[in-house]
Amino acid sequence: MVVRAWRALIEMVGIGRERSRARYQLAAMTERELLDCGMTRSEIEYELRRPRRRG
């Protein structure tokens, strides 16, 4: 049980780091680059705030 809790904590930290990296990368993009990807800043923020789905 303790191992499961630690794994969940490590996974949550990893997810937070991934989202942080994505925010920095997306923040560095121009509006044109975002449009080329088919995204807007508000859509990106919404997607990054959504809870992660478990497979």
ROZAKE-789660 format. One record per residue: x, y, z of N, C-alpha, C, CB in turn. Coordinates in steps of 0.2 Angstrom, whole numbers, plus 5000, padded with zeros to 4 digits. Last residue first. Glycine has a CB too. Layout:
REM residues N
XYZXYZXYZXYZ;...
END
This chain:
REM residues 55
497250274908497050234902496750174905497650214899;496650424916497050354917496750314911496950324924;496850594912496450534911496950464912496050524905;497250734921497450674917497050614917498250664919;496150874921496450824924496650764919495950794929;496651024912496150964913496550914917495950944906;497551124910497251124916496751064917496851184917;497951114897498451094902498151094909498951154902;496751144890496951074890497451064895497251064883;496651284893496151234895496351164895495551244890;497851334887497751334894497251284897497651404896;497451304874498051274877498051274884498751314874;496451384872496351314871496951274874496251294864;497051514873496451494878496351414878495851534877;497851514862498151524869497651494874498351594871;497351394850497451464852497651464860496651504852;497851294836497751304843497751384845498251264848;498451244824497751244825497551254832497451174823;499751264822499551204825498851194826499951204832;499551394816499851344812499751274815500551344810;499251464828498751454823498951394818498651514819;500551454834499951424837499451414832499751464843;501251534825501451464826500851424829502051464830;500551654827500551624820500751554821501051664815;500951694840500251674838500151644832499851744838;502451604844502051664842501351644840502351694836;502951514859502751514852502351584850502251454851;503251514872503751544868503551554861504351504868;502151454878502251524879502751554874502451534886;502451324874501951354871501951424872501251324873;503551294883503651294876503151324872503651214874;502951314895503551364893503651354886504151334897;501951214895501851284896502351334893501651304903;502751104895502351114889502151194889501751074889;503351104907503851114901503351134895504151044900;502251094915502651154916503051164909503151144922;501850964911501451024910501751084910500851024915;502950884916502750884909502350944907502350824908;502850914930503450934926503250934919503950894928;501550854933501650924934502250954930501750944942;501950724930501350754926501450834927500650734929;502850704941503050694934502550734929503050624932;502050714952502550754951502750754944503150744956;501150604950500950664950501450724949500550674956;502150494951501750504944501450574944501250454943;502450504964502950514959502650534952503450454958;501250474970501550534971502050554966501850544978;501050344965500550394963500850464964499950384968;502150284972502150284965501650334962501950214962;501750304985502350334983502350334975503050294985;500650214985500550294987501150324984500550304994;501250094983500750124978500650194979500050084979;501950074994502350084988501850114983502550014985;501050065004501450125004501850134997501950115010;500449945000500050005000500450065000499550005006;
END
